Amino acid sequence: MKVWLDALTPKQGRLAACLHRSLRRAGHETLVTCREHECTASVVRLYGVEPVVVGRYGGETKLGKLLADAERVRELAELVSARGVRALVSYPNPSAARVAFGLGIPYVALNDTPHADAANRLSLPLCAFLVASEALEGRFDRYLAPGARVLYYRGVDEVLWVRGFEPTGSSLRELGLERKEYVVVRPEEYKAAYYSWEGWGWLELCEELRRRGLRVVVLPRYEEQRAAAEKAGFAVPRGCVDGLDLAYHALAVVTGGGTMAREAALLGTPSYYTFPLELEVSAYVERLGFPLKRWSGSAGELAEEIASLERSEVEEWAEKARERLAGLEAPDAKVLEALRALGG
C-alpha cells in the first residue's frame, strides 16, 4: 500500500519520519509531505527523509489560516491524486483530511490534543481509524463519525522516537554548553488556533535562572520570541537543532506546550510544562514515574527548584527512565494494524 504521511508541526514531522521507517520495514511505500513552518522540514530530514514541502503556515489570524489552508488543499489534491496514494496517516489536519475525503482515500488519524477543538472538528469526523494513547480513552468520541474505530496503546506518541534515540552532543558543541549546566526553555505556541490564554512569562523565568548561575537555551517558536531572547542575551540556536539532543544533556526542560516536556521526561531529564490546562498525556507520563510536572507557581519558585536539582539525582532519573521506557508501546504498531484492516 502507498501511504501518505503529512505533517504540520515539528512534532508531527518527527512522527511522520519515524512512521515512514516503520511502514517501509513493513513493506509499504510512503509519500511524506509537510508545510513550511518553523523547523518541520528540517526535523523530517534528521531521519534521512526528504519531504515534499506543500503550502505554508497561515500565521496568527483566522483569515490567514483559512487562506493558507485553502491554497494547501489545492496543491495537495494535485500532488496526491497523481501519486496513487491509498491511505492518509496524520494528526488532525483540515487540509489533508479534506483532500483524502475528496479523493476517496481512507484516513488514519493520530491524536493527543483533545483541546485542539477546531482541528479536531474539521478533521476527525472524516477518519476511518483513530490511534491514541490509553490516557485519552473516550476523549475524542464526540468528534468521530459512526463506524470509525479507535485503537488505543499503552504509551504516548513520543515513545516512537525517544526509544531509539542516540545522543550525539552536537547541539552542545554548537552552543558552547556543558552537560547538566543549562536549562532549555520553550515559549508557548500562542499563535495556534487553540491558544486563547496570556503568555506564561518565559522571559522572566530565563532571567531568574540566569540569576542562579544557570545558562539558558531558548528554543523559540516565532521570530518575536527569538528577537526577545537574543536582545536579553540568552543562547538561541542559529538554525534548527535537534531538540532531543539538547533535552538529553540539559539539567531541566521547561516548555509552554507539552511535547518537549514529555520527550525530555522520557529521556530522564526533569521537565516542567506551563500550559494553562492539565494535559492528560503529560499527567499520564508523570503517573508512569517519569520526571514531569505541570507548573503553575511563580517563575522565581520554578527557577529555585531547578537550581536545587542534584546532578547525581538527574543522572539516576536517566537510568530509571530507560528501564520504564522499555515497557511502553509506540503508536506505529496500531497504525500498521489500521492499515491491515484497510487492506494493506
DAZISUL-V291437 format. One line per field, one symbol per residue. psi: psi as a letter, one per 30 degrees, with the letter a starting at -180 (. if undefined). A space follows every 10 residues. Layout:
BEGIN
psi=???
END
This chain:
BEGIN
psi=kkkkkkkfle eeeeeeeeee eeeeegglll jkllljkbge eeeeffggkj ljjjalkfaf leeeeeeeee eeeeeeeeee ffghkfkkjl lkjeeeeeee eeghkkkjkl kgiffieeee efeeffkekk klkffgkffg effklkfkkk jllialefee feegkjkfge eeeeghlkkg glkkkjllif flefjglllg heeeeeeeee fggklkkkjl fleeeeeeee efglkkkebk ljfeeeeefl elkkkfbeee eeeeeffgkk kkkgkflkke eeeeeeffgl ikkkkgalee eeeeeeffkk eeeeeeeeee eeeeefglll feeeeeeeee fgg.
END
